[in-house]
Amino acid sequence: MGSTPGSQPTVLKSYELQKELGRGAMGAVWLGRDRRDASRVAVKLLHPHLGGDPEFRGRFEREAHVAALLRSPYTVHLIDFGVTEGTCYLVMEFIEGHNVGDELKHGPIEPARALRIATEIARALEEAGARGVAHRDIKPDNVLLDTDDRVKVTDFGIARQTSSAGMTTAGMFVGTPAYAAPEQADGEFDHRVDIYSTGATLFAMLTGHPPYRGNSVMDILQQHRYASLPTAELEGLPDAVVNVIRRCMEKDPRDRYQTATDLVGALERASLAYAQLQQHGATPQYSTGARRPPVTTSAGTVPIPPPTQQAPRRPTGPTTPPPQQGGAMSQATRVQGPPPGRSIPAGAGLASALRTELSLKTAPGRSGDARYSLSLANTGNGLLRVRLVPTDQSGVLQVSLPGRAAIPPGTTVLLDVAVQPRMRRSKGPDRRLSFGVTVVDETSGDTVAATAAEYLDSVGGGGGGSGGGSRHILIGLVAAVVVIGGAAAAYLVLGGSGDDTPGGSTATPTVDGRPGMPAGQVGFNLTVDSNSCTFGLQPGAMHGLAFIFTPVGGGDTLREGDSVDVAGVRDDGAKVPLGKATFHLSDFEFGYPVEAGSATGTGKIVASFTDKGAIKSAKLLERYTVGGTPCEIVASQ
């Protein structure tokens, strides 16, 4: 690790620190450059006294592991983390843009746009809730807006307040007083504190300031606990909007929305109510102006984009939102009304009323990330509520998008879809991989539409590869805690050094009458089918795992009946030996011990492969015993 005479590091691993962007209670944020592919990154260095505390370092690494799991299009992705010479550091994607807090210095945000921003915050919380993660500090300063005005929630999962020993303790405040839930003053929280803070953030966007203000931190915290919500400042907004804030900011967490998904639905209904009110000209007036002055942020000085839609003072009838700067698909989520004079036919059912299209928005870059736009058009007369399920027959792509959508009659909703390879590739030809989105009726559970697109997976400089295999990107979920010789080692799916489909596109020949496939690393992308445990992922969540299969006798081919060594992949790229198994091209079965907190058990995977190494099917069964009571988690691919 290089450093200056003042002990400030200038290089961490492959990251060159170029300019300090900001400094806070926990440390400093630097603009960095990844020497492997020259990409810009944001590097957060925690204060040295924190890294010197072994207990804090342990918590830092645990929480960084959790933060690395979040891959929503609405969160800032954690690329790398570690401890070097006593310095704890985080490497995050660099976001060109500004934060909502800086924008609020120039006044409130137009309501339609504020509701859309709040909806995208809630969508970020949806994935976090599925992973069992509480942010604990949702506030305008932690909500970034990129150059497309798309939300990126930052600072997930990392401790923000420390005691003298460097650890958060019971009874200690965690969060930002102006946006904190009442129970945070007692050092208690779960994911519902994020619901409260989202409501407080929406209040601030609509009024230009947080709901409670005082002369001291204690004064503000007491208002959160006892004072009534100042709803008079929201006068003129429809009840559907005010009630969302009121419900979010209930003093008792049991009275709030219980999940981020519930909040997303409420915000979508509020957006529809505001749009309908706006059509009739009964909307509050905000002095936001068509443009605001530039704001200097951690990403530099950038102009703040104009609001998506100004409230008309004397509307003459229904209006269509003006186009956004940056192209027709530059906004993460936008609702468009029907053009003037268009008649909306009566739908003969959900399927006949829904029109879908999945189109490329941003081509894959060096990291392999690509953006697509999913268009959902409701040509009927009723509100459509649908669930969106990503599909990937190849099994090597990660497709992220909002889990649900509500489409008002006669409107088109545009949603962002993020696609990236699950693992790095170091060789092989470019591949065209198909993926898609299945649309399911929320009420009946019936599949009513499906749409597909193509992703170019390229190895090398451009295209859909990962910068020639040089960029380490953390993906997947904590698969299990593998117990080896009494020691527990949690591991993540990592971008490894081999192909994600071992052996590329060449089939392995039959040897001595025994079929086989290439040896090496294989990634599994499973969906949780059921969970009878009180912990772990819930049904519908994605579960990522990676294993390395090596023939006991050596070689690069797995043949029917061979004895193979099975290993998991740790977050540092090291192998975790799991034992031996007998290989079968169909119904290959292997097991390993698992541990989750005080619960112990066994995990087992049964998988079938093609002779090229592609996964035809896979099933995971984890069985635990908690206090003498058995439970199990079942997932499949």
CORMOJO-V296572 format. One record per pair of residues at least 24 apart in sequence whose ideal C-beta (glycine too) atoms are under 8 Angstrom apart, sorted by the first residue. I is the first residue (numbers start at 1). J is the second residue. D is the distance in Angstrom with one decimal. If there is no record, write none. Layout:
<<I,J,D> <I,J,D>>
This chain:
<<1,84,4.9> <1,85,5.3> <1,87,7.4> <7,48,8.0> <9,45,7.2> <9,84,7.6> <9,85,7.8> <9,87,6.3> <12,43,6.6> <12,82,8.0> <12,84,5.8> <12,87,7.5> <12,89,5.5> <12,91,7.8> <13,80,7.3> <13,82,7.2> <13,84,7.1> <15,41,6.2> <15,43,5.7> <15,80,7.7> <15,91,5.9> <17,43,6.0> <21,298,4.1> <21,299,7.8> <22,298,5.3> <25,160,7.6> <25,161,7.6> <26,50,7.3> <26,158,7.7> <26,159,7.8> <26,160,6.3> <26,162,7.9> <29,298,6.2> <31,94,7.0> <32,91,7.0> <32,94,7.9> <34,91,8.0> <34,471,7.2> <36,467,6.7> <36,470,4.1> <36,471,6.3> <37,366,5.1> <37,367,7.8> <37,467,3.9> <37,468,7.8> <37,470,5.6> <37,471,5.7> <39,94,7.9> <39,366,6.3> <39,367,7.0> <39,467,7.7> <39,471,7.6> <40,94,4.3> <41,79,6.3> <41,91,5.2> <41,92,6.7> <41,93,6.8> <41,94,5.4> <42,76,7.9> <42,91,7.5> <42,92,4.6> <42,93,7.2> <42,94,4.8> <42,95,7.5> <42,298,7.2> <43,89,6.0> <43,90,7.2> <43,91,5.5> <43,92,7.7> <44,89,6.5> <44,90,4.3> <44,91,8.0> <44,92,6.9> <45,87,5.9> <45,88,7.6> <45,89,5.3> <46,87,7.2> <46,88,4.2> <46,89,7.1> <48,86,6.0> <48,87,6.3> <49,166,7.4> <50,88,6.4> <50,162,6.5> <50,166,5.4> <51,83,6.0> <51,86,4.7> <51,87,5.3> <51,88,4.3> <52,86,5.5> <53,165,6.5> <53,166,3.7> <53,167,7.7> <55,165,6.6> <55,166,6.4> <55,167,5.5> <56,88,8.0> <56,159,7.6> <56,162,6.8> <56,165,7.7> <56,166,3.6> <56,167,5.9> <57,83,5.8> <57,88,6.5> <59,159,6.2> <59,167,6.4> <60,88,5.1> <60,158,7.3> <60,159,7.0> <63,157,4.7> <63,158,5.5> <63,159,6.3> <64,90,6.5> <64,157,7.2> <64,158,6.8> <65,478,6.4> <65,490,6.6> <65,492,6.5> <65,571,6.6> <66,131,6.9> <66,133,5.6> <66,157,4.8> <66,478,7.6> <67,133,7.6> <67,156,4.9> <67,157,3.6> <67,158,6.3> <68,474,3.9> <68,492,6.6> <68,571,7.8> <69,131,5.3> <69,133,7.7> <69,474,7.9> <69,476,7.3> <69,477,5.3> <69,478,6.8> <69,492,7.7> <70,124,7.8> <70,127,5.9> <70,128,6.1> <70,131,6.7> <70,133,6.9> <70,156,5.6> <70,157,7.5> <71,127,7.4> <71,398,6.4> <71,400,5.4> <71,418,7.6> <71,420,8.0> <71,475,6.5> <72,123,6.7> <72,124,5.3> <72,126,7.5> <72,127,4.2> <72,128,7.9> <72,400,5.8> <73,150,7.4> <73,332,7.0> <73,371,7.8> <73,400,5.5> <73,401,7.1> <73,416,4.8> <73,417,7.5> <73,418,4.3> <74,120,4.9> <74,121,7.2> <74,123,5.1> <74,124,3.8> <74,150,7.5> <74,151,5.1> <74,152,6.5> <74,153,6.1> <74,332,7.5> <75,124,4.9> <75,127,7.2> <75,128,7.7> <75,152,6.5> <75,153,5.1> <75,154,7.6> <75,156,6.1> <76,144,6.7> <76,152,4.9> <76,153,6.8> <76,154,4.2> <76,155,7.8> <76,156,7.6> <78,156,7.8> <78,474,6.5> <79,472,7.4> <79,473,6.3> <79,474,6.9> <80,472,6.2> <80,474,7.2> <90,158,6.9> <92,154,7.4> <94,299,7.2> <95,144,4.9> <95,146,5.4> <95,152,5.2> <95,154,7.6> <95,299,6.1> <96,146,6.3> <96,147,5.4> <96,299,4.9> <96,300,7.7> <96,302,7.0> <97,144,5.7> <97,145,5.1> <97,146,4.3> <97,147,5.6> <97,152,7.6> <97,297,7.2> <97,299,5.6> <97,302,6.2> <98,144,7.3> <98,145,6.0> <98,295,4.8> <98,297,4.3> <98,299,6.8> <98,302,5.7> <98,304,6.2> <99,140,6.6> <99,141,5.3> <99,142,7.3> <99,143,6.1> <99,144,5.2> <99,145,7.0> <99,297,6.1> <99,298,7.9> <100,140,3.9> <100,141,7.4> <100,143,4.4> <100,144,7.9> <100,145,6.5> <100,201,7.4> <100,205,6.7> <101,139,7.1> <101,140,3.7> <101,141,3.8> <101,143,7.7> <102,141,7.9> <102,295,4.3> <102,297,5.5> <103,140,7.8> <103,145,7.4> <103,292,6.9> <103,295,6.6> <103,304,5.5> <104,140,5.6> <104,204,6.1> <104,205,6.9> <104,208,5.8> <104,209,7.6> <105,295,7.4> <106,288,7.8> <106,292,4.6> <106,293,6.7> <106,295,7.8> <106,304,7.5> <107,208,5.3> <107,286,7.1> <107,287,6.0> <107,288,5.4> <107,289,7.7> <107,292,7.8> <108,205,6.6> <108,206,5.8> <108,207,5.8> <108,208,4.3> <108,286,4.9> <108,287,8.0> <108,288,6.1> <109,205,4.4> <109,206,7.2> <109,286,7.9> <109,288,6.7> <109,307,6.8> <110,286,6.1> <110,288,5.6> <110,307,3.7> <110,308,7.2> <110,309,6.4> <110,310,6.3> <110,311,6.5> <111,206,6.1> <111,237,6.4> <111,241,7.0> <111,274,5.6> <111,283,7.3> <111,284,7.2> <111,286,7.5> <111,311,7.2> <112,271,6.8> <112,274,6.0> <112,275,6.8> <112,278,7.2> <112,307,7.6> <112,308,6.2> <112,309,4.8> <112,321,7.9> <113,149,7.9> <113,307,4.9> <113,308,4.7> <113,309,6.9> <114,202,6.3> <114,205,3.8> <114,206,5.4> <115,202,7.4> <115,241,6.9> <115,267,5.9> <115,270,5.8> <115,271,4.6> <115,274,6.4> <116,271,6.8> <116,308,7.0> <116,333,5.9> <116,334,7.6> <117,143,6.9> <117,145,7.4> <117,151,5.7> <117,205,6.5> <118,198,6.2> <118,201,6.9> <118,202,4.4> <118,205,7.1> <118,267,5.6> <119,264,6.1> <119,267,4.4> <119,268,6.5> <119,271,7.0> <119,333,6.8> <120,150,7.1> <120,151,3.6> <120,332,6.1> <120,333,6.4> <121,151,5.9> <121,153,6.0> <121,198,5.4> <121,201,6.9> <122,198,6.0> <122,260,5.0> <122,263,4.5> <122,264,4.7> <122,267,6.1> <123,260,7.4> <123,264,6.0> <123,402,5.0> <123,403,7.9> <124,151,6.9> <124,153,4.2> <125,153,7.8> <125,191,7.3> <125,194,5.3> <125,195,7.6> <125,198,7.0> <125,260,3.7> <125,263,7.4> <126,259,7.8> <126,260,4.4> <126,261,5.6> <126,264,6.5> <126,402,7.5> <126,403,6.0> <127,400,7.9> <128,156,6.5> <128,191,7.3> <128,194,7.5> <128,260,7.5> <129,191,5.1> <129,259,6.0> <129,260,5.1> <129,261,7.8> <130,537,6.6> <130,538,6.4> <130,540,7.9> <130,541,4.7> <131,477,7.2> <131,537,7.4> <131,541,7.7> <132,535,7.9> <132,537,7.9> <133,157,5.6> <133,191,7.7> <134,189,6.0> <134,190,6.0> <134,191,4.7> <134,193,6.4> <134,194,6.0> <135,194,5.0> <135,197,7.8> <136,160,6.9> <136,174,5.4> <136,175,5.5> <136,184,7.4> <136,189,6.0> <136,193,6.1> <136,194,7.3> <137,174,7.6> <137,175,5.1> <137,176,5.7> <137,179,7.7> <137,197,7.3> <138,179,6.6> <138,194,5.2> <138,197,3.7> <138,198,5.5> <138,201,6.0> <139,176,4.9> <139,178,7.1> <139,179,4.3> <139,197,6.4> <139,200,7.7> <139,201,6.0> <140,179,8.0> <140,201,5.7> <140,204,5.8> <140,205,7.2> <141,176,7.9> <143,201,6.8> <145,305,8.0> <147,302,7.2> <147,326,7.1> <148,326,6.0> <148,330,4.7> <148,331,6.1> <148,332,6.5> <149,305,5.1> <149,308,7.4> <149,324,7.3> <149,330,7.5> <149,331,5.6> <149,332,7.3> <150,331,6.9> <150,332,3.6> <150,416,6.6> <151,332,6.7> <173,217,7.9> <173,221,7.6> <177,217,4.8> <177,220,4.5> <177,221,5.7> <177,224,7.9> <178,210,3.9> <178,212,6.9> <178,213,7.3> <178,220,6.1> <179,204,7.7> <179,210,6.2> <180,221,7.0> <180,224,6.4> <181,224,7.0> <181,253,7.0> <182,221,7.6> <182,224,4.9> <182,225,4.3> <182,251,5.4> <183,253,6.4> <185,221,4.6> <185,224,7.5> <185,225,6.9> <190,253,7.3> <191,259,7.9> <191,260,7.5> <192,253,4.1> <192,256,5.4> <192,258,7.1> <193,253,7.5> <194,260,7.4> <195,248,5.4> <195,253,7.9> <195,256,4.9> <195,257,5.3> <195,260,7.1> <195,263,5.9> <196,248,5.8> <196,249,5.6> <196,250,7.8> <196,253,7.5> <196,256,6.3> <198,248,6.0> <198,263,6.7> <199,244,7.0> <199,245,4.8> <199,246,7.9> <199,247,7.5> <199,248,2.5> <199,249,4.4> <200,248,7.6> <200,249,6.2> <202,244,7.2> <202,245,5.7> <202,248,7.4> <203,229,7.9> <203,233,8.0> <203,234,7.5> <203,245,5.3> <203,249,7.6> <206,234,6.3> <206,237,7.0> <206,241,7.9> <207,233,4.9> <207,234,7.2> <211,249,7.0> <224,251,7.9> <225,251,6.6> <226,251,7.9> <235,284,7.1> <236,282,7.8> <236,283,6.9> <236,284,3.3> <237,274,7.1> <237,284,6.1> <238,270,7.3> <238,273,4.4> <238,274,5.8> <238,276,8.0> <238,277,5.1> <239,273,7.7> <240,266,8.0> <240,269,5.7> <240,270,4.4> <240,272,7.9> <240,273,3.7> <240,274,7.5> <241,270,4.5> <241,273,6.7> <241,274,5.9> <243,270,7.9> <244,270,5.0> <261,403,6.9> <261,404,6.5> <264,402,7.5> <264,404,6.3> <265,385,7.7> <265,404,7.1> <265,406,6.7> <268,405,7.7> <268,406,4.1> <269,406,7.1> <271,335,7.0> <272,383,7.4> <272,406,7.4> <272,408,5.0> <275,335,7.1> <275,337,7.7> <275,408,7.4> <278,309,7.8> <278,311,6.4> <278,312,7.1> <278,315,7.4> <278,319,7.7> <279,315,7.1> <279,317,7.4> <279,318,4.9> <279,319,7.0> <280,315,7.6> <281,312,6.4> <281,314,6.9> <281,315,4.2> <283,311,4.3> <283,312,7.5> <284,311,6.9> <285,311,6.2> <285,313,6.8> <286,311,6.8> <308,334,6.9> <329,359,7.7> <329,361,5.2> <329,373,4.4> <329,414,6.3> <331,414,7.2> <332,415,7.7> <332,416,4.6> <333,402,7.7> <333,413,7.0> <333,414,6.5> <333,415,5.8> <333,416,6.9> <334,413,7.7> <334,414,5.0> <335,408,7.1> <335,411,5.4> <335,412,7.4> <335,413,5.6> <336,411,6.2> <336,412,4.8> <336,414,7.5> <337,410,6.7> <337,411,5.6> <338,410,4.4> <338,411,7.1> <342,410,7.6> <344,379,6.4> <344,380,7.2> <344,381,6.2> <344,409,6.4> <344,410,4.3> <345,379,6.2> <345,380,7.5> <346,380,6.7> <346,381,5.5> <347,379,6.5> <347,380,2.6> <347,381,6.3> <347,382,7.0> <350,380,7.7> <350,384,6.1> <350,386,7.9> <350,441,5.3> <350,444,8.0> <350,446,7.8> <350,448,4.9> <351,448,4.2> <351,449,6.4> <352,380,7.6> <353,378,5.8> <353,379,5.3> <353,380,3.0> <353,382,7.6> <353,384,6.7> <354,378,6.4> <354,379,7.6> <354,380,7.9> <354,384,6.3> <354,386,7.5> <354,407,7.5> <354,439,6.6> <354,448,6.1> <354,449,5.2> <355,379,6.2> <356,437,7.5> <356,439,6.2> <356,449,4.9> <356,450,7.6> <356,451,4.2> <357,451,6.2> <358,417,6.8> <358,436,6.8> <358,437,6.1> <358,451,4.4> <358,452,6.5> <358,453,4.3> <359,453,6.8> <360,453,6.7> <361,416,7.6> <363,456,7.8> <363,463,7.9> <364,419,7.9> <364,455,7.1> <364,456,6.2> <364,457,7.9> <364,458,7.0> <364,462,7.8> <364,463,5.6> <364,464,3.4> <364,465,7.6> <365,462,7.7> <366,461,7.1> <366,462,7.1> <366,465,7.8> <366,466,7.4> <366,467,4.2> <366,471,7.0> <367,420,7.1> <367,466,6.0> <367,467,6.4> <367,471,5.5> <367,473,6.5> <368,420,4.8> <368,421,4.7> <368,457,7.5> <368,464,5.3> <368,465,5.8> <368,466,4.7> <368,467,8.0> <368,473,7.8> <369,418,6.6> <369,419,7.5> <369,420,4.8> <370,418,7.5> <370,419,4.8> <370,420,7.0> <370,455,6.1> <370,464,6.3> <371,416,6.3> <371,417,7.1> <371,418,6.1> <371,419,7.7> <372,416,7.7> <372,417,4.2> <372,418,7.9> <372,419,6.4> <372,453,5.8> <373,414,5.4> <373,415,7.3> <373,416,6.9> <373,417,7.1> <374,401,6.5> <374,414,7.1> <374,415,4.5> <374,416,7.8> <374,417,5.2> <374,437,5.9> <374,451,7.2> <375,412,5.9> <375,413,7.6> <375,414,5.7> <376,405,5.9> <376,407,5.2> <376,412,6.9> <376,413,4.8> <376,414,8.0> <376,415,7.1> <376,439,7.3> <377,407,7.6> <377,411,7.6> <377,412,4.4> <377,413,8.0> <378,407,4.1> <378,408,6.6> <378,409,5.6> <378,410,6.6> <378,411,5.9> <378,412,7.6> <378,413,7.9> <379,410,7.3> <380,409,5.9> <381,409,5.0> <381,410,7.8> <382,409,5.8> <383,407,7.2> <383,408,5.7> <383,409,6.5> <385,441,7.7> <385,442,4.2> <385,443,6.9> <386,439,5.0> <386,440,6.3> <386,441,6.2> <386,442,6.0> <386,448,7.2> <387,439,7.6> <387,440,4.4> <387,441,7.8> <387,442,5.5> <388,415,7.6> <388,437,5.6> <388,438,7.5> <388,439,6.2> <388,440,7.7> <389,437,6.9> <389,438,4.4> <389,439,7.9> <389,440,6.2> <390,417,7.8> <390,435,6.9> <390,436,7.6> <390,437,5.9> <390,438,7.9> <391,435,6.4> <391,436,4.7> <391,437,6.9> <391,438,5.7> <391,450,7.7> <391,452,7.9> <392,433,7.6> <392,435,4.5> <392,436,7.9> <392,525,7.4> <393,434,6.5> <393,435,7.7> <394,433,4.7> <394,434,7.2> <394,435,7.6> <394,501,7.9> <394,614,7.5> <395,523,7.6> <395,524,7.9> <395,525,5.7> <395,614,6.8> <395,615,5.2> <395,637,6.6> <396,421,6.1> <396,422,5.6> <396,423,7.1> <396,433,6.8> <396,457,7.4> <396,500,4.5> <396,501,6.2> <396,523,7.1> <397,421,6.2> <397,422,6.5> <397,433,6.0> <397,435,5.4> <397,455,6.1> <397,457,7.9> <398,422,5.2> <398,475,6.0> <398,525,7.5> <399,435,5.4> <399,437,7.7> <401,437,6.7> <403,540,8.0> <404,442,7.0> <419,455,5.4> <420,473,7.4> <420,475,7.6> <421,457,5.9> <421,464,6.8> <421,465,7.4> <421,466,6.4> <421,500,6.5> <422,475,5.7> <422,476,7.1> <422,493,7.0> <422,500,6.0> <422,523,5.2> <422,525,6.4> <422,544,7.1> <423,475,7.7> <423,493,7.5> <423,494,7.9> <423,495,5.2> <423,496,5.7> <423,499,7.9> <423,500,3.9> <423,521,7.4> <423,523,5.3> <423,546,7.3> <424,465,7.7> <424,466,4.3> <424,469,4.7> <424,471,7.0> <424,472,7.8> <424,473,7.5> <424,495,3.9> <424,496,6.6> <424,497,7.2> <424,500,7.6> <425,457,7.2> <425,459,4.9> <425,465,6.1> <425,466,7.0> <425,469,6.2> <425,499,5.2> <425,500,6.1> <426,459,7.0> <426,468,7.7> <426,469,3.9> <426,497,5.9> <426,498,6.5> <426,499,6.9> <427,459,6.6> <427,499,6.5> <427,504,6.8> <428,459,6.1> <428,499,5.6> <428,501,8.0> <428,504,4.0> <428,505,7.0> <429,459,7.9> <429,504,7.3> <429,505,7.0> <430,456,6.3> <430,457,6.7> <430,458,4.5> <430,459,7.0> <430,463,6.4> <430,464,7.9> <431,456,7.6> <431,457,4.4> <431,458,8.0> <431,505,7.8> <432,456,5.9> <432,457,7.6> <433,457,5.4> <466,495,6.4> <469,497,6.9> <471,495,7.2> <474,571,7.1> <475,544,6.5> <476,523,7.7> <476,544,2.7> <476,545,7.1> <476,546,7.1> <477,537,7.2> <477,541,8.0> <477,542,6.8> <477,543,5.6> <477,544,4.9> <479,543,7.0> <479,544,6.8> <479,545,4.3> <479,546,7.8> <479,568,7.1> <480,545,7.9> <480,568,7.7> <480,592,7.2> <480,594,4.3> <480,595,7.5> <480,596,7.8> <480,603,5.6> <480,622,7.1> <481,594,6.4> <481,595,4.3> <481,596,6.5> <482,568,5.7> <482,576,5.3> <482,578,6.6> <482,592,5.9> <482,593,6.7> <482,594,7.0> <482,595,7.9> <483,593,4.6> <483,594,7.6> <483,595,5.4> <483,600,7.3> <484,576,6.7> <484,577,6.9> <488,595,5.6> <489,570,6.2> <489,576,5.7> <490,571,7.7> <491,568,5.0> <491,569,5.9> <491,570,4.1> <491,571,6.0> <491,576,5.7> <492,544,8.0> <492,569,7.7> <492,570,7.5> <492,571,4.4> <493,523,6.1> <493,544,4.4> <493,545,6.4> <493,546,4.5> <493,569,6.6> <494,546,7.0> <494,569,5.5> <494,570,7.6> <494,571,6.2> <494,573,5.7> <496,521,4.8> <496,546,6.9> <496,569,6.4> <496,573,7.1> <497,573,7.9> <501,612,6.7> <501,613,5.5> <501,614,5.8> <502,613,4.1> <503,612,6.2> <503,613,5.1> <504,612,7.9> <505,612,6.5> <506,612,7.3> <507,611,4.7> <507,612,5.4> <508,557,5.6> <508,611,5.2> <508,612,7.4> <508,613,7.9> <511,557,7.1> <511,559,5.7> <512,559,7.8> <514,559,4.6> <514,560,4.2> <514,561,6.4> <515,559,7.5> <515,560,5.5> <515,585,5.4> <515,611,6.0> <516,557,5.1> <516,558,5.3> <516,559,3.9> <516,560,6.2> <516,562,7.7> <516,583,7.9> <516,585,7.0> <516,611,6.9> <517,557,7.4> <517,558,5.5> <517,585,6.5> <517,609,5.3> <517,610,7.1> <517,611,5.3> <517,612,6.7> <517,613,4.6> <518,556,6.3> <518,557,6.4> <518,558,7.3> <518,612,7.6> <518,613,4.9> <519,549,5.5> <519,550,5.8> <519,551,5.8> <519,555,7.0> <519,556,5.2> <519,557,6.1> <519,558,5.0> <519,564,7.6> <520,548,6.7> <520,549,7.0> <520,556,7.4> <520,613,7.6> <521,546,6.0> <521,547,7.2> <521,548,4.9> <521,569,6.8> <522,546,7.1> <522,547,5.8> <522,548,7.7> <522,549,6.6> <522,609,7.9> <522,613,6.8> <522,615,7.0> <524,605,7.1> <524,607,7.3> <524,615,6.7> <524,618,5.4> <524,620,7.5> <524,637,5.9> <525,637,5.8> <526,618,6.4> <526,620,5.4> <526,635,3.9> <526,636,6.0> <526,637,4.7> <527,635,6.1> <527,636,6.4> <527,637,7.1> <528,633,6.6> <528,634,7.4> <528,635,4.7> <529,634,4.7> <529,635,5.9> <529,636,5.6> <530,632,7.8> <530,633,7.4> <530,634,4.8> <531,631,7.9> <531,632,7.9> <531,633,4.8> <531,634,7.6> <532,631,4.5> <532,632,5.7> <532,633,7.7> <533,596,7.9> <533,599,7.4> <533,624,5.9> <533,626,7.0> <533,631,3.9> <533,632,7.1> <533,633,6.0> <534,626,7.1> <534,631,7.4> <535,596,5.6> <535,597,6.7> <535,599,7.0> <536,596,6.6> <536,622,7.9> <536,633,5.3> <537,633,7.4> <543,620,6.9> <543,635,4.8> <545,605,7.6> <545,620,7.4> <547,578,7.6> <547,590,7.9> <547,605,7.8> <548,575,5.8> <549,583,7.1> <551,583,8.0> <552,580,6.7> <558,583,4.8> <559,583,7.1> <560,584,6.3> <560,585,5.8> <566,590,5.0> <566,592,7.5> <568,592,7.3> <585,609,5.7> <585,611,7.1> <594,622,5.6> <594,624,7.3> <596,624,6.6> <598,626,7.4> <599,624,4.4> <599,625,6.8> <599,626,4.6> <600,624,6.7> <600,625,6.7> <601,625,6.1>>
